[in-house]
Structures are given as structure tokens and as C-alpha cells.
Amino acid sequence: MDDRTIDLIFAGSLESLPPVSSKIVRIFTSSTFTDTTMERNTLMAQCYPKLKDYCREKHGLEFQVVDMRWGVRDEATDDHMTTELCMKEIENCQRLSMGPNFVVFLGQKYGYRPIPTYILSSELQMLRDELASQGIDVILLDTWYRKDSNAVPPISVLQPISSILINFNNKRIPKLQQHDQAVWWDTLAKMQKLFRKAAQTLGNNGKLDKDTMHNYFMSVTEREVINGILNVSNTKNHCLAYVRYINNINLQNLKKASLFLDILNRSLDTEAAKLLANLRDERLPNKIENSNMQKYTVEWIGREGLDTETHEEYLQHFITHFYKNITKLVDRAMRKEDSSAQGQIVTEILQHLHACNNSVKVFYGREDNLKQIESYILGESEKPLVLFGEGGCGKTSLLAKSASLTSTLWFKGMKPISVIRFLGTTPDSSALTPTLISICQQISYNYMLPFEDIPVDLVPLTAHFKHLLTNASREQPLILFLDSVDQLTGAQDANKVSWLPLRLPLHCKLLVSCAAEEDNPEVSRDYHLLRRMIDVEDHFIEVTALGEDLAMQVIRMWMQTAHRDLTNYQWRLVSNAITKCSLPIFVKLVFAEICRWRSYTKPQDTHLASTVMDSIMLLFEMVEKQHGRILVFHALAYITAAKSGLSESELEDLISLDDKVLDDVYQYHLPPVRRIPPLLWTRIRNDLPNYLSEREADGVSVMNWYHRQFRDTAKERYFKNMNMATYFHSSIADYFLGIWGGGNPKPFKYTEIQRHRFNLTDKEGSADRKVPVQPLVFYSKDGKVSRYNLRKFGELPYHLVRARRFQDLHENVLFNYGWLHAKLSSCPLQAVLSDFEDACINIDDKEATRELMLIADALRLGGAILSVYPDMLASQLIGRLLPEIGPNRNVKMLLKECDQTGPDHNALLPLYHCLHTPGGPLKYSLEGHQFAVFGFCLTSDYRYIVSISNKFITWDLSTSDLTRDVNPAIEGIMQQLVLSPDNRFAAAYTNNNQTILLNTLTSEYVTVENPLPTGEYVSGVFLLNAHLFVHGQGTCCRFNMRGQLEDQFSSVENPNEWPYHSMHYTTMEEYWFLFWSGSLDKHNMRLRSILPTGPFSPLDFHSAMVMTRDRSIIYCCTQPDRYGVTKYCANPKEARWLEKKTLPAAENDDVEVLLQLKLDKDETTLIGTTGNGFVLWDFSEESTREDALVFSLPHGVRNISTRLIKSNSCMVSAARDYAVAGVR
């Protein structure tokens, strides 16, 4: 790839894109089937598994073989699709494969020469007329070919065999089937003769060109060689050819000889031999390099002719040569591959650019939406724009169209940089961290910034991403298009959108899409969060269904492009369906279905559904009919059952372990290796284009449903019976447990048909299914950990729970030291804990749940240590759980393992119970600050704690997860943390007079330098939902939430006598200012209250004060040098605080200094903190006490003042039966 192409890819240009480099080696093997059975079976058993390992271990590539001669169902013969499938597969291999893509094995057999499945109707008419002019009967051609006028131009289609010979596929009555099959092969031979006779004559008369004429004589193998080698420009890097001559074939044994030669009328077919010789000995050697072609000559020995024992030397040379040459071509291709960070990101961007182009190709209409988007992109707005709507409404294609117009029409004469991501469609765009890294790399490349500066941890990475956006300029505007932001995984806090920047710099725009459905709050969760974050109505565009007219217009355009049409009756059916639903996903499904309709299709076979789900049901039904119900059912069910999708090789392995499928696929023959033919799944996938996406899960590229509607329909169709769901979960669990891995043969029963057909005496057999082992950890040759089995960690617990195999879950996962240690070493603690939570939700047994919670809580208690030092696991568990060993069988089993295996990781094991046990007062230890914590607040829903030191940290109290870690890079320490009433903002000031205003949803922050007059320092802050107040001693400043100063006002008091102490606003019209003496020796204070009715007279007091929540009552000390507590009530009419009564003091003691007053939650108990203890007043209705209660501290313990009117925390329990306080 040249530099200019790379520059264009990084800029997000959609023009003349090179193909995407692939992660697959996929080889099409071409042969004539019967004469190469021995070679192909040997490759399958001995060579392909080795090549699979080589590609995976050395290059991280998947190895696949397309052998179209294996596992092709009779149904494929029936509708004559084999040849077309072969050509399609060759094209796929050429498009997808890294290195080799085509290998041909030629012998002395030219092979099957089919008649065309499709012929131009005009050409068939010519052939027919020619035969008729010679007086030859053409009734056969008229019977078997029907004209399809829906094709443009019309074509004639060879009819499925069973539509005329109805017993052709009837395996239940072999006699009838044999009869119809014999009739078909006879009919085929007659039609071959007719076509060749007519083609020869027309060719000689110059009415058909040479190639068209040759079509009627050519074998499938020759057609494969033409497409796979002869028409290819670079055979050196992609193709291999093997030619084998057998000497002295015994023609006396015609049955055997016909496997290796073309026989016609009990003698050699000379026409076929001539055609083969021309291909094998002339055209092929002229095209392919000598080094890529290998010739063998072998002898015909014994009755069989060729046999693995008699020809062992030849076979060994053959498979060694094959292995060596395939690996050579793979290595050569990988050497050219750019594996640098830049090369990988080019691949990632290219995938999205191709996806964008594919969406644009089929886009029509929506001019109004595009105008709105254009005015946003070219306008001044600094907020993101959101496209929302239900699943399948066309958000993706609208976003893609906008991206294509940006790079062509909207920014003419400029060089816009388009960052386009269809999230969740590629392995690197499924989780937040890799997505952000790749976006940062793309932006950095365009503005010539080093990749090395990009952090890998999410918190600093998000900040770096936002900083990179500031590089956008008038000459190089930066536009980001992010489709399906709600599809991202791995954002903390269970919301996937909080990392989005809410304020964009100049010349930068951000367009995102996300799903929103009225009746589905779960789907709409991220949309509602975006609504809270971006508070501007016209930044949300609803994408609705296409509407009848546009939908019909779109279908007609697509049909035109596909060179198809419909009959009037069929168009009416389409129109009726579209009136019921015009969502783009439905329109696509309708289009896919009607493309299959012929003009002669019977009305009862032209169905269209009226909903998306029913359409998908019809699609599944069609795929099941085409490829076999059991195979399709099980393949799609495995994908649907998997927690995060399956890779192609995992799916192939699962089906190869599933004897229900294998019994169906191999009803009539015995396979050389008991595995699924690799191509069966490929062909199913081929019929579900764009409905399955590739994404990353646990470090592997996996397939999953692209649209949620497909997943829901698959569940509805395949999991209606709960036993079936359990069956699939259990099979996947067995696979990840590795029960049949590493050569362990799995037993199976022969089917009745197999026993009958192959004269088997045994009812059962067993076979190695060639599936991998599943260790927890993979080690390198020198015994070091090379990587962890993340796929096993992600999938196994999920499936054991859903298969209700709790015993296996306990022994292998949740009470298994090896599992817990390996998973803790490679995954966050929360990933381990969520396995326990999932099990607890699904287990009904209370005792088992209690044991699970013991382990989970022990892990939580030790979380701060285990997150950093997983090797401490055994000592943490033993130190906490020894007292629980008696009644809990599973805990005992785990601690026994800890005792035996734990010393391998850490020799320090406690002998006694020495750490907090779960169920005690300690719930979590939340660690993350490097310095002392100077303040923390609970959010109003009690779910999160926000804390400050030199940075802000937020913890989720339901999981103990650290959800935000924002370092505002200040010098010094933050003091006094405040939260806005809606919890969206937090603010704190520092000992260096800076104020930090943090958006808790997005982690964006603003630093406000000291706004106060010279000589004043910041001494307090307060937050409303839309305003920040910062005050010093005599001045207060009001800011908006961008940190812009809105107002500055001076204190009504003389700041030298009464500086500000603190302030509290409920609204902009209702607030309170508290002033103090300014000297720590004088505890005098003054309260000024401003209400909507006007300001109150000031209230003076000293030492301690508390207000009720509704701000209507104050308790404080007002008598000079006395510490009696007086109750005051607000009187708005008189604009003052009215003294109600002085509370009775215990034993009339009002001289002991009060440090603090505090009300309990119900405001029925008032607690006063003194130096030597506590005083408590009970205001509840049932209380009969007049005086206060006194609680004295033991000797040597005292309460101290932490700040004016503040002392240590104290609380009253909810039942009001005890009070708790912290003391020094």
C-alpha cells in the first residue's frame, strides 16, 4: 500500500479503497472427488489439524479448507446449485485468504460435466431451433427448463430434480429413490448430448463464440481451475497444483477403474480424455510456476489400485510437500503484512470505510434528515448530534450517508478528517478502550502527533481523546461519526456514553446514533442518559420508518440494480406488506425474499410477512430448508446461546461434538474424520449476509447477531422449549470444560441406516473430534505463563449456571482455587464477583447461596489487595474464612485447595483466623487515593461515594468498583467537597485557591483560578444544578457550569469583623449566609437568611448550631458564655427568627462547652457533642423525658472540634435504639 493510499484511509476518504487484509487462511481444494479420496482423507486426518495449529500459534490466523466434494447434501444436487456455489467459494477464498487460496489435484479423470443451471432464454431458443431444424425432439428441454421473466434479460432455469422426479430425495423408500435417480442420470446424459450437438453446430456456423460453445462441454473441475488459476494474475503467491498419473490401470475391473477414468459405454471416454489433457498438460503448466506444481507417477496395485498401505511412501511425500508449501505461502503473505500499530489501525479503519460504502450503496431518500445534519456539521454548535430510533429504523445508513457527503459534497475544497466507526461490528470497535485507542491513533496520524503519547488506561485515555479534538482547524475540520454508541462494552458505571465529550472545540463535530424504544426501557437507557447530558432538543433527530412511498421506491431501485423484476401480482404482495411495516430492516428482508421469486413461482409459494420478526422467521425457515433443519437450528442456537458470540472455529468444534447434527449430516455415509464438513457452516452464513457481525470478545474475533431483532427471533424460534436451551448451554459448557479436548474420543451411536448400509455389527463407536484442550492458563516452552484462557473465563460460568449444573459450577469454578487465582490474575475483580452474583440470582438453594456470598464477600473485603496482588488469594481466603469451615462443605473444599496449592503462588499462609470475616461490620475497603482523603459525599440515591484528595474518585457502593478517577493535575490538596442536588456536578477548592468543577457524568472538569479581589483567599464553595458559588472572606462569585463568571457581589457584613463561614442556597431566591468572628478563639457567629419574602434580621449565636431540613427551625447557643440550647422558628411575616424555648439542660449544666449539634434522620433526636461526651434530647411523641440524657466518655478519651461547629461524626440508628459516634 503506498503512502498516498494510507493518508487517504487515515483521513476517512471513501474513494477507491483497497481490500481489507484478513485474519484467515482459506483454501479451495479442487478435484474430481472419486479419484482423490485417499489423498483428501489423509490431508484431513494428518495435515489440516497441523496447519490449523501452525497458523493459529505462529500468526494468529484461522485455517479453513473448502472441500466442496465433502458433505454436499443431496438437496444441493437437487437444485443444481453446486457449480454456482463452487465458483462463489473460489471468489470468497481469493477475497479472504491470507496467502494460498486455491489447490488443484488432477489425475486422469476429467469429471462431472453438468448442463447449465441458467441459460439466457434467447440462447436456449437458438439451441432449440437448431435441434428442431435437424428434426430432433426437444421435449426434454421444454420439460426441464422454464423461462423466468423476472430476470432482466429473461433466463431459462433448470428445474429442481425433485419437482419432476418426486422421489429423487426420498431416502425413506430407497427403491423409489433409486428408480428416480437412475431416470435423472439417463435424462441428464440425453440433455448433455442435445446441448453439445446444437452448440457444436452453432459454433461451427459462427453463431456461438468458442467460449460459449465450450460451456456445454466443460467439467466442473475445469471451470474451477479457470477461475482459481488460469484467470488469476498472481499464481505464485496463491495457487498450488498436484498432478498424479497412475500406470497400468486395470480396465478389466470397470467399477474400480471408473473411479479414476472417464468411462463411456464401458470404454474410455476419449472426448473427456482430450479435454483433460489440454487442461492438465498444456494450459495449467503454461500458467502456474514450476515451483508451485508437483507431479507424481504411481503404480496400480492389487484390486483397489490405490491404498494407504501400498502407497504409503507416496502419501507421506505428498502431505509433507503440501504442508511445507502451504506454510511457505502463508509465511510469505505475513511478511508483506504490516503488523506495526499503524498497519493494524489501517486494517481497522478500512473495515469501517468499506462498511460505510456498503451502507451508502443501498441508501435512498431522507432528504430532510440530511439537511438537518448538514446544517449541524457546517454550523457553530459545540454539542454532539444524536440520531435515535427503534432497532432497524435506518440510523446506520443515515449516518453512513452523512459521512459520505461530508467527505465529498459538504466540505468542497477543504480536507475534512472523517473518523467513522460502526461500533460493535469489528473486534476493535466492540469495547470502549480499544475503540478509543484506534480513534486516537487515527486523529494523531492526521495531525502528525506520536502514537506513543496515547495512554492505555481508560481514565487518562478518555482525557487524551478529548484533548486531541482541539487539533481540529478550519483547513482540517474533524468530524466523528460513531454508530450505535449503546453497543459498546466495557465502559464503567454500566453506562456506555458518559465518555462522550459534551463541549466540542471549534471545527470539530460529533454525530452519534443510539437505539430508543418507548416500550423497552432497557434498550433506551443510554438514550435517556444522552438526553440528560445534552440538554438541547434540536440536537436529537428521530429516525423513523421510511413510509410506504419511499419504501416502495427503494425496493424498485434495488431490484433494478439486481437486474430483477416482478409480475404485477407479486408487486401487489410487496405493496401490501410495505403498508404494514416500512422499517428499513423489514424492507431489506422483503427485498432478499423477492429476489428469489421467479415469474413462474406459484402464488402459494410467494409469502411475505407483515412484521420484522415474522420476516426473520421466514428467512430462518428458508435457510433450514436449504441446508437441513437440524444443522441450521443447532448452529444458530449455539450463536444465540453464547454469552458474547462464538468464533468460527469454536462453532465448528461445537457442531463436531454434537451427535444430533452429525447423525443427520452423515445419515448415509461414514466420514473419514467425525467432524462437520468445514463448508457446511460457511454456506449457511452465506445465506445470512450482513445479519451476523464480527466483534471482539475475550481477545478473540467472534460472530454475533448484528441486529437485536435477529437475536430475539432466534430465541423465540429455537429456545421456546427450555430443555433445548439447557441442551445448548450444557454443550457449550462441556466444550469450555475441555472434556473432549486433546484427543479424548467421544462415544456415539451409529444410525440404523449406517448400520444397514455398511454392514456394521457394533451399535456404538467413539471418535476423536479434533477439538482443543481448554486449560486455565497457556504456558510457554520454558514454563512461563504465556496467556490466560479468557474465552473460558468469559463463557464457562455463564453456561454452567444456565444449564443448571451447579455441582460442576462449584467444583470447577466458584469454589476452585485454580480458577479463582487464574481469573483474578487476568480479569478485574468485578468480573470474578459477577460470576458469583449471576449464580446467586439463579440458584434456589438458600444454603448454597449463603456459601457463595461468603466467598464473594471475602473477595470484596480483600479486593483492595487482590486487585493488585492476586497471589495473596489463598492467604486472604484462609485468613477470613477459617471459622466457616465446619458447616460449609464447599468452603471447606476451597480452603483445602488454598492450603495445598496456595503456597505455589505465595508461601505466606495464616494458621489462624486473622482477618475480618464476611458478615461483620466491614463491607469494603475502598482504596485509590495516594494521599489522605479530605472529604467525601454520598450521592442522593446512596449508590455512589465521591471523594477528594489531590483528585476525585467515585466508587459504586453496590459493587465497590472504582467508576471515576479524575486527576485535575492541581498542585496541592482539595478541600470541602460539594455535590449539586441532581448529582451531575461536584466541586471542591484547593489550598492554592483554585476551584475544580467536575461533571460527574462525563468526567470533564473546569479549573477556576482565584476570582476574588487581591488579598482574599477561597474559603468555601456551594453548588446548585446550574450555578457554582465560590466565596472568600468578604466576596462571593457566581459561575455557570462552564466555569464562566456570571456575577460577583460583596458581603453585607464588614469582612474584617464578620468574614463568610459558609453559605447554602435552595434556589436563587432562597439562601443563607453564615458568618464567623474570624478568630479560632472566638466562637461567635451570625446567620443571615434571605427568603423570597425578603431578608430576615440577622441571628447571632456561638459555638454550635443545626437547622432542620426544611430550614424552618434552628437549634443554637445564644446566651453569652453559656451552652444552653435554644430553639428558634422562622417567622417570614416579621422577617426574623422567633425564640421558642431553651431546651432543659441535664442537671442544669449549661457550662460544658458544646462543639457540635446534630439532628437524626427523622429530626426527633438532637445530639450535642461536648469535650467529655454527648448530650441527647428526645423530641419524639412517645418520649416522657423532660431533661436531656448525658453520655460520658471513658477516662482518657475526648471529643475534639474538627472545624467551627463541626466535630466527629455521630449517628442515631433507624430504630432509634442506639447512637454511634467516632471519637479520638
NORBEL-V892814 format. One record per helix or strand of 3 or more residues. SS is the DSSP state (alpha for helix, beta for strand). FROM is the first residue (numbers start at 1). LEN is the number of residues. If there is no record, write none. Layout:
((SS	FROM	LEN) (SS	FROM	LEN))
This chain:
((alpha	3	8) (beta	24	7) (alpha	34	26) (beta	62	5) (alpha	74	5) (alpha	82	15) (beta	102	5) (beta	118	3) (alpha	121	13) (alpha	139	6) (beta	145	4) (beta	155	4) (alpha	161	4) (alpha	174	31) (alpha	210	5) (alpha	220	11) (beta	239	9) (alpha	254	4) (alpha	270	18) (alpha	290	3) (beta	293	7) (alpha	312	25) (alpha	341	21) (alpha	367	12) (beta	385	5) (alpha	395	16) (beta	417	6) (alpha	427	3) (alpha	432	15) (alpha	451	3) (alpha	458	14) (beta	478	6) (alpha	485	3) (alpha	492	3) (beta	508	8) (alpha	521	13) (alpha	537	3) (beta	540	3) (alpha	548	14) (alpha	568	13) (alpha	584	11) (alpha	603	3) (alpha	612	16) (alpha	629	13) (alpha	648	9) (alpha	659	7) (alpha	678	9) (beta	692	6) (beta	700	6) (alpha	708	11) (alpha	722	16) (beta	746	4) (alpha	752	6) (beta	764	4) (beta	777	3) (beta	785	4) (alpha	790	13) (alpha	806	9) (alpha	817	10) (alpha	829	14) (alpha	846	16) (alpha	863	4) (alpha	870	15) (alpha	889	16) (beta	935	4) (beta	944	5) (beta	952	5) (beta	961	6) (beta	974	6) (beta	985	6) (beta	995	5) (beta	1005	4) (beta	1020	4) (beta	1028	4) (beta	1035	5) (beta	1045	6) (beta	1059	9) (beta	1070	7) (beta	1084	8) (beta	1099	9) (beta	1113	5) (beta	1126	6) (beta	1136	7) (alpha	1146	3) (beta	1154	6) (beta	1165	6) (beta	1173	6) (beta	1189	4) (beta	1201	3) (beta	1210	3) (beta	1219	3))
